[in-house]
Amino acid sequence: MPVPRFLVFDLDGTLINSSLDLCNSVNAMLEHLGKPPLPNAVIASYIGDGAAMLVRRALGDPGDLDASTHDESVVREALEFFLSYYRVHKLDNTVVYDGVLASLEQIRNRHPQILMAVLTNKPVGPSLDICRQLGLEPFFFQNYGGDSFPTKKPDPQGLQTLIAEANARLDQPLRTDEIVMIGDTDVDVLTGRSCGVRTLGCGFGLSPHALAAAQPDVFVEHASEWPRVLGL
């Protein structure tokens, strides 16, 4: 495989371990609505498709984006409370995964020409703030969230936009085999495949079983493996 020239990273479960703060925010939302709390393991299985879907699933709605067993006013109230609570508490327990900063530093120092970006289904405001406060921001030329486009991953729009922006910065256009989508869920693998690019799965993240079933091109159990498996 050629040495990659563009790396696109998911955020939750890939760069940061944010599970506890997301779970606490969901349970605060449920308490606000007078509903019983959910186990953290259950909530963690709902993460990956954006805040709105996380809230719907926690309320007991099916996974279908167009289906709802609740009045939409209840869903809106729940989502607004969740987002408001999470904005305040998003860094109570969230940390960068072990090995992430060292791997990003190694890639940047050895290959300063390689471009890197973030593409997450988390709303872009919290994504930008988290990356800024946890020291991740300097590595990425762009950071797009679930509300940056009309669609979310696995729809290809976000990744296609990032590829176009990367090409505008490079002397030679990127080939698809020079681009790697890095994430911890099947959503990230499907996003990469929708654009014909390579995929790297992070088994240390939030959805290892769904990730393994999606069969990414490369699979790692620790972020320290990124440079080696990418040939960097």
C-alpha atoms as one frame of an Amber mdcrd trajectory, in Angstrom:
protein
   0.000   0.000   0.000   1.271   3.528  -0.717   2.175   5.807   2.163  -0.980
   7.780   3.039  -1.077  11.515   2.397  -4.368  12.275   4.152  -5.672  10.851
   7.445  -9.240  11.489   8.602 -10.054  10.664  12.231 -13.297  10.038  14.019
 -13.395  11.649  17.498 -15.352   9.705  20.149 -13.883   6.255  20.644 -10.952
   7.016  18.348  -9.110  10.102  19.591 -10.905  10.547  22.914 -12.555   8.361
  25.526 -15.734  10.357  26.106 -18.060   7.501  27.019 -18.609   8.365  30.696
 -19.454  12.030  30.065 -21.883  11.062  27.296 -23.502   8.419  29.508 -23.807
  10.838  32.430 -25.378  13.442  30.141 -27.918  10.941  28.798 -28.903   9.847
  32.290 -29.205  13.486  33.413 -31.555  14.004  30.466 -33.605  10.943  31.431
 -33.806  12.144  35.051 -34.961  15.547  33.801 -37.804  13.804  31.959 -38.696
  11.666  34.971 -37.440   8.468  33.374 -35.233   5.761  34.976 -31.509   5.731
  34.198 -29.910   3.342  31.728 -26.743   1.279  32.308 -23.654   2.912  30.861
 -22.965  -0.113  28.675 -26.365   0.273  27.034 -25.897   3.993  26.414 -22.401
   3.415  25.020 -23.894   1.069  22.423 -26.076   3.968  21.211 -23.122   6.323
  20.538 -21.838   6.954  17.023 -24.695   8.356  14.959 -24.889  11.837  16.440
 -26.601  13.484  19.400 -30.140  13.278  18.030 -29.958   9.530  17.460 -28.296
   9.010  20.856 -31.194  10.793  22.537 -33.838   8.967  20.485 -32.335   5.589
  21.311 -32.100   6.456  24.994 -35.807   7.338  24.905 -36.563   3.927  23.452
 -37.118   4.933  19.853 -36.115   2.512  17.122 -32.929   3.106  15.173 -34.797
   4.400  12.130 -34.128   8.111  11.764 -37.664   8.664  10.473 -39.435   6.699
  13.186 -40.401   7.936  16.645 -42.468   6.513  19.471 -42.471   9.897  21.218
 -44.085  13.226  20.530 -41.535  15.343  18.701 -41.818  18.070  21.343 -40.553
  15.562  23.929 -37.662  14.594  21.663 -36.771  18.262  21.127 -36.885  18.973
  24.866 -34.730  15.916  25.552 -32.181  16.857  22.903 -31.960  20.468  24.055
 -31.424  19.385  27.668 -28.840  16.779  26.679 -26.845  19.258  24.573 -27.022
  21.947  27.251 -25.885  19.548  29.970 -23.151  18.018  27.821 -21.694  21.423
  26.904 -21.008  22.036  30.594 -19.871  18.507  31.505 -18.154  17.314  28.311
 -14.690  17.363  29.894 -15.527  16.116  33.392 -14.026  12.688  32.645 -13.124
  12.777  28.940  -9.465  12.129  28.106  -7.331  11.509  25.045  -6.714   7.796
  24.594  -3.290   6.575  25.621  -0.922   6.654  22.652  -2.929   9.121  20.557
  -0.861  12.251  21.131   2.424  10.355  20.792   1.294   8.795  17.496   0.076
  12.108  16.108   3.361  13.754  17.110   5.342  10.956  15.474   3.379  11.219
  12.242   3.676  15.006  12.180   7.420  14.989  12.944   8.297  12.272  10.420
   5.870  13.333   7.691   4.983  17.023   8.112   3.431  17.041   4.627   0.672
  14.594   5.627  -2.679  16.312   6.168  -4.970  15.290   9.029  -8.579  16.184
   9.834 -11.455  15.235  12.156 -14.844  14.014  10.922 -17.269  13.195  13.738
 -21.009  12.850  14.157 -20.739  14.847  17.407 -21.952  18.453  17.010 -19.061
  20.558  15.738 -19.086  23.047  18.619 -18.234  20.508  21.344 -15.845  18.739
  18.950 -13.841  21.913  18.354 -13.817  22.803  22.050 -12.723  19.337  23.156
  -9.921  19.192  20.592  -8.778  22.658  21.645  -8.758  21.909  25.367  -7.180
  18.454  25.098  -4.308  19.553  22.851  -5.528  17.881  19.665  -6.378  20.995
  17.645  -2.848  21.745  16.271  -2.720  18.454  14.369  -5.826  19.026  12.218
  -6.415  21.499   9.416 -10.176  20.921   9.613 -12.743  19.608  12.107 -16.271
  18.839  10.906 -19.148  17.613  13.077 -22.548  16.039  12.718 -24.192  19.411
  12.203 -21.646  20.696   9.666 -23.598  19.163   6.758 -27.217  18.187   6.045
 -26.166  14.542   6.430 -23.980  12.585   8.861 -21.604   9.652   8.485 -21.863
   7.150   6.861 -23.132   9.494   4.164 -20.045  10.433   2.103 -20.667  14.201
   2.011 -18.401  15.098   4.923 -15.492  12.964   3.769 -15.893  14.114   0.179
 -15.747  17.730   1.351 -12.592  17.065   3.362 -10.935  15.367   0.394 -11.730
  18.366  -1.809 -10.319  20.749   0.804  -7.187  18.622   1.165  -6.681  18.575
  -2.605  -6.869  22.375  -2.626  -3.867  22.419  -0.279  -1.754  19.901  -2.209
   0.319  20.175  -5.366  -0.847  16.761  -6.592  -4.427  15.492  -6.159  -4.939
  12.641  -3.723  -5.523   9.118  -4.975  -8.119   7.177  -3.011  -5.487   4.687
  -1.839  -3.579   7.584  -0.257  -6.503   8.439   2.050  -7.335   6.592   5.282
 -10.517   6.914   7.356  -9.717   6.022  10.980 -12.496   5.204  13.434 -13.931
   2.827  15.991 -17.330   1.921  14.540 -18.878   0.340  11.486 -20.133   3.851
  10.641 -16.554   4.972  10.014 -15.765   1.916   7.887 -18.888   2.479   5.790
 -17.992   6.159   5.414 -14.568   5.282   4.081 -15.953   2.660   1.724 -18.543
   5.089   0.385 -15.638   7.205  -0.875 -13.446   4.286  -1.945 -10.711   5.029
   0.600  -8.821   2.755   2.975 -10.136   2.198   6.524  -8.370   1.651   9.837
 -10.435   0.300  12.725  -9.698   1.057  16.381 -10.677  -1.915  18.527 -10.133
   0.052  21.750 -13.141   2.285  21.059 -16.859   2.242  21.754 -18.118  -0.415
  19.332 -15.524  -3.171  18.829 -17.997  -5.889  17.822 -19.739  -3.817  15.144
 -16.341  -2.605  13.964 -14.982  -6.127  13.597 -18.096  -7.189  11.694 -17.572
  -4.303   9.247 -14.073  -5.646   8.465 -11.889  -2.527   8.140  -8.796  -2.855
   5.954  -6.540  -2.623   9.031  -7.382  -3.236  12.694  -5.472  -2.070  15.783
  -5.965  -2.509  19.524  -3.986   0.572  20.604  -3.419   4.026  19.159   0.353
   3.547  19.420   0.026   1.120  16.482  -1.148   3.780  14.028   2.273   4.799
  12.635   3.420   1.214  12.170   0.313  -0.140  10.432   0.163   2.940   8.187
   3.809   2.597   7.203   4.673   5.911   8.832
